Amino acid sequence: MKLNKNDLLLYAVTDRAWTGRQTLFEQVESALKGGATCVQLREKNLDAEEFLSEAILIKALCAKYNVPFIVNDNVEIALKCNADGVHVGQDDMCIGEVRKAVGSSMIIGVSAQTVEEAVAAEKGGADYLGVGAVFGTATKPDAKEVSFDTLGEICAAVDIPVVAIGGINKKNMCELNGTGISGVALVSAIFSASDIEAECRELLRTAKKTVG
């Protein structure tokens, strides 16, 4: 799948911690109905068989809504479920090895916190960057925060789209206006909502005012 930067506008990152009233599948469908433009499946504790089964189901769901499906950190699962993309961190497989493993057609996202990391990721073949944490986040309490100045410098230094992540919600999102980002990646702001579909509609409206 060829990446369109508009696909990154409202980037939903799953978190099983918020399941209960709805299954993860139901939560993702609610997010898609509300306007999520990209979905990343992040699973840290499932075994490989469960992860793959879930990935296959959610990939099919995203295809139904014509939304890119990204697997977090697991190249093998991404390949087996025919995901549209894979997202890796600085401590995961290096970008060159990822590109070699997945080929030229799969989308690759890379996490970056500095201009140097961002430029290296782009040179290595990344299609987009995830930069953060731009605000404090309970999802990753040990995540180092990235200043708005650094975020802007990263956006200016690369030609690929940049997605801001970390503690973003509808109240603080507009603070990112003018940084040059192409989208926002949200976890709890989406999946902790009592009405995920309605919340995504509001978040999408706010993202459209923030991005660009």
C-alpha positions as CSV (number, residue, x, y, z in Angstrom):
1,M,0.0,0.0,0.0
2,K,1.3,3.5,-0.9
3,L,1.1,5.8,2.1
4,N,-0.9,9.0,1.7
5,K,-0.1,11.5,4.5
6,N,-3.8,12.1,5.0
7,D,-4.0,8.5,6.2
8,L,-2.1,9.6,9.3
9,L,-4.4,12.4,10.4
10,L,-6.1,10.4,13.2
11,Y,-3.9,7.5,13.9
12,A,-5.5,5.1,16.5
13,V,-3.1,2.9,18.5
14,T,-4.7,0.0,20.4
15,D,-4.4,-0.7,24.1
16,R,-6.0,-3.8,25.5
17,A,-6.1,-2.1,29.0
18,W,-9.3,-0.4,27.9
19,T,-11.3,-3.5,26.9
20,G,-14.2,-4.8,28.9
21,R,-17.4,-3.2,27.9
22,Q,-16.3,-3.9,24.3
23,T,-13.8,-6.3,22.8
24,L,-10.7,-4.9,21.1
25,F,-12.3,-5.7,17.7
26,E,-15.5,-3.8,18.6
27,Q,-13.4,-0.9,19.9
28,V,-11.4,-0.7,16.7
29,E,-14.6,-0.8,14.6
30,S,-16.1,2.0,16.7
31,A,-12.9,4.1,16.1
32,L,-13.2,3.4,12.3
33,K,-16.8,4.4,12.3
34,G,-15.9,7.6,14.0
35,G,-13.3,8.5,11.4
36,A,-9.9,7.0,12.5
37,T,-7.7,7.2,9.4
38,C,-5.1,4.6,10.4
39,V,-5.0,1.7,13.0
40,Q,-1.9,0.3,14.7
41,L,-2.3,-2.9,16.6
42,R,0.0,-2.9,19.6
43,E,0.2,-6.1,21.7
44,K,2.9,-6.6,24.2
45,N,1.6,-9.7,26.1
46,L,-0.2,-12.0,23.6
47,D,1.5,-15.1,22.4
48,A,2.4,-15.3,18.7
49,E,-0.7,-17.5,17.8
50,E,-3.2,-15.1,19.5
51,F,-1.5,-12.0,18.1
52,L,-1.6,-13.4,14.6
53,S,-5.3,-14.4,14.9
54,E,-6.2,-11.0,16.2
55,A,-4.1,-9.3,13.5
56,I,-5.8,-11.2,10.7
57,L,-9.3,-10.1,12.0
58,I,-8.4,-6.5,12.5
59,K,-6.6,-6.3,9.1
60,A,-9.8,-7.5,7.4
61,L,-11.8,-4.9,9.4
62,C,-9.5,-2.1,8.4
63,A,-9.6,-3.2,4.8
64,K,-13.4,-2.9,5.0
65,Y,-13.1,0.7,5.9
66,N,-10.2,1.3,3.5
67,V,-7.9,2.3,6.3
68,P,-4.2,1.3,6.6
69,F,-3.5,-1.4,9.2
70,I,-0.1,-1.2,11.0
71,V,1.5,-3.8,13.3
72,N,3.6,-2.5,16.1
73,D,7.1,-4.0,16.6
74,N,6.5,-7.4,15.1
75,V,7.7,-7.8,11.5
76,E,6.9,-11.5,11.4
77,I,3.3,-11.0,12.4
78,A,3.0,-8.1,10.0
79,L,4.2,-10.3,7.1
80,K,2.0,-13.3,8.1
81,C,-1.2,-11.2,8.3
82,N,-0.4,-9.2,5.2
83,A,-0.5,-6.0,7.1
84,D,-0.2,-2.7,5.3
85,G,2.7,-1.7,7.5
86,V,4.8,-2.2,10.5
87,H,6.0,0.3,13.1
88,V,9.4,-0.1,14.9
89,G,11.2,1.7,17.7
90,Q,14.8,2.7,18.0
91,D,15.5,-0.4,20.0
92,D,13.9,-2.8,17.6
93,M,15.2,-4.2,14.3
94,C,17.1,-1.5,12.4
95,I,15.2,0.1,9.5
96,G,17.5,-1.3,6.8
97,E,16.8,-4.8,8.0
98,V,13.1,-4.2,8.3
99,R,12.9,-2.9,4.7
100,K,14.9,-5.9,3.5
101,A,12.5,-8.2,5.3
102,V,9.2,-6.6,4.2
103,G,10.0,-5.5,0.7
104,S,9.3,-2.2,-1.0
105,S,5.5,-2.2,-0.8
106,M,4.9,-2.4,3.0
107,I,4.7,0.9,4.9
108,I,7.3,1.3,7.6
109,G,7.0,3.7,10.5
110,V,9.8,4.5,12.9
111,S,9.8,6.1,16.3
112,A,12.2,9.1,16.7
113,Q,13.0,11.6,19.3
114,T,15.8,13.6,17.7
115,V,16.6,15.2,14.4
116,E,19.5,12.7,14.0
117,E,17.2,9.7,14.5
118,A,14.6,11.1,12.2
119,V,17.1,11.8,9.3
120,A,18.6,8.3,9.7
121,A,15.2,6.7,9.6
122,E,14.3,8.5,6.4
123,K,17.6,7.6,4.8
124,G,17.0,4.0,5.8
125,G,13.7,3.8,4.1
126,A,11.0,4.8,6.6
127,D,7.7,6.0,5.2
128,Y,6.7,8.1,8.2
129,L,7.9,8.9,11.7
130,G,6.2,8.7,15.1
131,V,7.6,11.4,17.4
132,G,7.0,11.8,21.1
133,A,6.1,11.8,23.8
134,V,4.9,15.4,23.1
135,F,2.9,15.5,26.4
136,G,3.2,13.3,29.5
137,T,1.5,10.0,29.0
138,A,0.2,7.3,31.3
139,T,0.4,4.8,28.5
140,K,4.2,5.0,28.6
141,P,5.1,6.7,31.9
142,D,8.9,6.3,31.3
143,A,8.7,7.9,27.9
144,K,11.0,10.9,27.4
145,E,9.2,14.0,26.4
146,V,10.0,15.8,23.1
147,S,9.7,19.5,23.1
148,F,7.5,21.3,20.5
149,D,10.7,23.0,19.2
150,T,12.3,19.6,18.6
151,L,9.1,18.3,17.0
152,G,9.1,21.3,14.6
153,E,12.8,20.8,13.8
154,I,12.2,17.1,13.0
155,C,9.3,18.0,10.7
156,A,11.5,20.6,8.9
157,A,14.4,18.1,8.6
158,V,12.6,15.3,6.8
159,D,10.4,15.0,3.7
160,I,8.4,12.1,5.1
161,P,5.2,12.7,7.2
162,V,5.6,13.0,11.0
163,V,3.0,11.8,13.5
164,A,3.0,13.3,17.0
165,I,2.3,10.8,19.8
166,G,2.1,10.8,23.6
167,G,-0.5,12.2,25.9
168,I,-2.5,13.9,23.1
169,N,-6.2,14.6,23.6
170,K,-8.8,16.9,22.3
171,K,-8.0,19.6,24.9
172,N,-4.3,19.9,24.2
173,M,-4.1,18.8,20.5
174,C,-4.3,22.4,19.2
175,E,-1.1,23.2,21.0
176,L,0.7,21.3,18.2
177,N,-0.6,23.7,15.6
178,G,2.3,25.0,13.4
179,T,4.8,22.3,14.2
180,G,4.4,20.8,10.7
181,I,3.0,17.4,11.8
182,S,0.8,15.4,9.4
183,G,-1.2,13.7,12.1
184,V,-1.7,12.7,15.7
185,A,-1.5,9.2,17.2
186,L,-3.8,8.6,20.1
187,V,-4.2,5.7,22.6
188,S,-6.2,6.4,25.7
189,A,-7.9,9.5,24.2
190,I,-9.6,7.1,21.9
191,F,-9.9,3.7,23.6
192,S,-10.7,4.9,27.1
193,A,-13.7,6.9,25.8
194,S,-17.2,5.7,26.8
195,D,-18.4,6.3,23.3
196,I,-15.4,5.7,21.0
197,E,-17.2,6.5,17.8
198,A,-18.5,9.9,19.0
199,E,-15.1,10.7,20.5
200,C,-13.3,10.0,17.3
201,R,-15.6,12.3,15.4
202,E,-14.6,15.1,17.7
203,L,-11.0,14.2,17.6
204,L,-11.0,14.1,13.8
205,R,-12.5,17.6,13.7
206,T,-9.8,18.9,16.1
207,A,-7.0,17.1,14.1
208,K,-8.1,18.8,10.9
209,K,-7.7,22.2,12.6
210,T,-4.3,21.2,14.0
211,V,-2.5,19.6,11.2
212,G,-0.7,21.3,8.3
